[in-house]
Amino acid sequence: MLEGELVLVEDEGETVLRAGDAAAFPKGAGNGHNMINRSAKDALYIEIGSRHPEDVTICSDIDLMSANADGRFLHKDGTPYP
């Protein structure tokens, strides 16, 4: 986190992140996560990932996955979103 405050929502619960904090997720962990700004101010953070073409992102908390090879968003059964 560079500025502000965000709430990191993971499968295990929520964590408040403030400037100077970091979060990391090991490959293959399958921990669905997102960030929510519940404050009245803007927040600024850096997101870093490898984006290898063979990688697939699977969201554990919703029916969504995406292959880095083509960037399409799909249902977990492989059918494309309209």
N, C-alpha and C positions, 0 to 999 in steps of 0.2 A: 504494500500500500504506500502510495506517495503522499496523498492528501485526503483528508476527510475520514469517513467511517462507513464501512459496509458490514452487513451481516452475511457471513458465509453459512449457507444451509447445506448440510450433508446428510447422508443416511443416518448418521449417529446423533444429529442434533444441530444446534446453531452456535456459532462463534462470532463475536464482534471483532472485526479487524480494523486497526487504526494505523496511521502513518508509521512506517517502520516494521510492521508485521508482514509475514509471508505465510503462504500455505502451499503445500506440495502434495501431489497425488501420484503414487507409483503406478507404472504401466500394469494393466491387467487387474487392478484392484476392484474395478466395477463400482466405485463409489460415486453415485450421482450427486452433483452439487451445482449450486448457483449462488449468485451474489444479489443481495437486495439492499437498496439504499433506503433506510427508514428515517434518515436524518433530514433536516431542512436545508442542508448544504450539498453542493456537488462533491463527488469523490473522484479521485484519480488513482488508477492502478495499472500495473503492467502485467500482461498475461503472456507467458512464454510456453511454447510447445514445439515439438519436433516437426509435426505435420508431414511425416513420411507417407508416401502414397499408399503403402500397404496398411496403414493404421485405420482403424474403424473406431469411431466414437459412439458409445452406447449409453444412453441416459437410463439409469436404473429406475428413476421415479416416474417417467412418462414413456409412452410408446413412440420413441424416436431414436434413430441412429443415423449416422452419416459416415460415408467412406471418404477419406481424404483424396483418393484417386480421382473422384469426379465431383466431390462437394455436394452431391445430392442428399436431400433429407428423405429418409425412408421410415416406414413403420418397421417394427422389429422383425416382422415376418418377411421383409424385403419389398413389400409393395410401396410404390412411390406415393407421396402426398400429392394431391391434385394441384 
